[in-house]
């Protein structure tokens, strides 16, 4: 059954998995709308969501897969193909919003934004979201690893990943030393060492436990000021 729910915080027990429902419904609709996120677990930078809509019998470009299973060059190639062939929209939440409202509400807002913008082009589409997040008041299916099963979600995964990583390249230039172009903001060894050496910068997520610990250890002297304040 396609899910429509009210605003409720916290995970469900057990987690919902609509894969069987997707297999049953995918041949009954004209369009599939797939949505995915990038940057959920990053220690720095934005959360990005992407939604795309494709016909149910869409033939994806060769090599399309979950973005995590593709190298940067292949993702960029697929991005240039996809962006000109299918309708898509992205949502973004910066670190200050994530710290203010929490990652779950930020994720829901971003998903809602990009999905609603794509639904304008495909209003009757079957919505499939990768993962377990619930979007209150919106009919949708959701299940883990949809980005490796549903072609529309694969496409959203690639577009969202490329947009997120391009943004982090810009952040690497703005905040040198953290190697954001390599880590994309995730807690890699190089990123952790940079925090130990340089302190935190304005795009670090202060609400995340590793960043909270670093902030407590370093105090005010460990904060790297924004080199280009607005």
N, C-alpha and C positions, 0 to 999 in steps of 0.2 A: 504493500500500500504506500502511495506517495505521501510523504510526511508533511503535515501542516501543524505547527505547534505554537504555544505561547512563550513569552519571554521567561525562561527559567535558567538560572545559572547552575553550573556544575555538570559533571559528566553523568551519563546514564549508566545504569548497571542492569544487564550487561550492555556494552557499547552496541549501537545499532549498525547493522550491516545489510545494505539494500542491494547487494550484488544480484541475488536471485530475482528480485523485483525488476531490476534493470534489464536482465536477460529476457524477462517476460514482456516488458513494455516497449523495448527499443524498436520493435518492428511495427508498432501500432501508431507511431507518431511520424510527423514529417521532418522534424528537426530535433537534434540533440544539443543541449547547451551544457558545455563542460566548464567547470571552474576549479582552480587550484591556487595555492598560495606559495610564496617564496619568502624566506627570511623569518619564519615563525620562531626558530630557535637561535637566531643571530643575537649576539651580544651588543651589536651596534648597527645603526642604520635603520632603514624603513622596513616595514612589512609591506609586501606587494601581493595583491590578488589579481587574477586575470580570469575573464570569462570569454568564451567563444561560442558561436553557434554554427553548426554544420548540418547538411542534410543527412538523414539516417543512412543513406547509401553512399556517403562521401568516401572518396578514395584518397586517403592521406598521402602526402609526399613520401617518397622512399626514405626509409630510415627513421621515420617519426617514432618516438618512444618517450617514456618518462625522461624528463630533462636530466635527472640524476644519473641516467645510464648513458648519457651522451657527452662528448667532449665539447669544450668551448667553441671550436671551429665549426663543428656540425650543428650546434645550437644556433650559431649566428647564421649559417646557411639556411636552416629551416625557418628561422625568424623572418628572413627577407622574403622567403616564398609565402609564408602564412600571412604576413601582415598585409599583403596586397590581394589576397584571395578570399579571406573569410572575415566576417564582422567580429570585432573583439573590443573589449574595454578593460581598463585596469583601475584598481583602487590602490591607494597608498596611505599608510599611517606612519608618521614619523615617530621617533623615539619618545618625544615629549608626550604625545597622545597615548602611546602604549603605557608610559609611566603613570599618566593621569587616570586613565579609565581601566587599565588592565588589558592584557593581550586578547582575552576572549571577546570583549566588547569591541575592541579595535578590529579584530578579525571579522566579526559579524558585520560591522559597518562597511568594511572594505568589500566583502563578498556581496552584500546587498547592493552597494553602489554599482559594481561592475556588472552584476547579473541584471539588474533593472535596466541598465543602459543597453545591454545586448538584447533583452526581451523586446525592446522597441522594434527590432529588426525581425525577431522570430517569436511572436507573442505566445504561440502554443507549444513551444519547445518543451521537451522533457529535460528537467534540470538535474544534473548529476555533479556532486561536489566530492572532491577527494578528501578523505579524512573523516572525522567524526563531529565536526562543528554543526550545530543546528542554527538555522536562520529563521527566527520566529516569524510566523505569519506568511511564510512563503512555501509553496509546494515544492518539494525537492527530494531526491534520493541522495544518499551519502554512504560511502564505504571506503575503508582503507585500501590503498594501492590502486585506486581507480585510475591514477595517472599512468599505470602500466597496462590497463585493460580497455578503457574507453577512449577511442581516438580523439574525441572532442576535448577530453580532459588532458590527454597528451599534448595537444596543441596549446591549450591554456598553460600547461606546465612549462613548455618551451618559451612561449612569449613572455610569461611572467618572470622566468629566470633570467632571460636576456635583459629585460628592462631593469630588474633589480641589480644585476651585476654591472650594467653600464653605469647606473647611478653610483655604485660603490667605487667604480674607477674614478669618478669625479671626486668622491670623498677622499680617495687615496691622495689625490693632488691637493685637496684643501687641508687635509690633516696628514702630512707625511710622517712616515715612521711606523705606522700601524699596519702597513701592507694590506689595506682593505681591498686592493685589486686582486690579491691572492686569496684572502680568507673570506671575502664577501661579508665580513662582520662576524663570522662564526668564531667559536672559541678554540682556534688552532693554537699549537705550541708557539708559533711566531707571534700571534696576536697577544697571547698571555704574557710573553716576554716583553712585548712593546708596552703593555700596560704597566708592568713592573718598572720599566725604565722611564716612561714618559708620563705616567699617570693616565687619567681619563680625559676624553675629549667630549665636546657637547653632544655628539650623536650616540654616545654610549647609553644603554638602557639602564638607568639607575634602579629600576624595580626588579631587575634580574639578580638572582642570588650571587653569582660570581662577581658581578659589578658592585653589588652592595658590599661584599667582603673587601674588594679592592679599595673602595672608597673609604671604608672604616680604617683600613691599614694605612692609607696614605694621607688622609685628612685633606684639608684645603690646599696644602702645598702640592698635592698630587693631581691637581686639576689643570689640564691643558686648556688654556683660554681659546676661544674662537678667534682665528686669525683674521676673519673678515666679518665682524658683527654687523647685522643689519640695523 
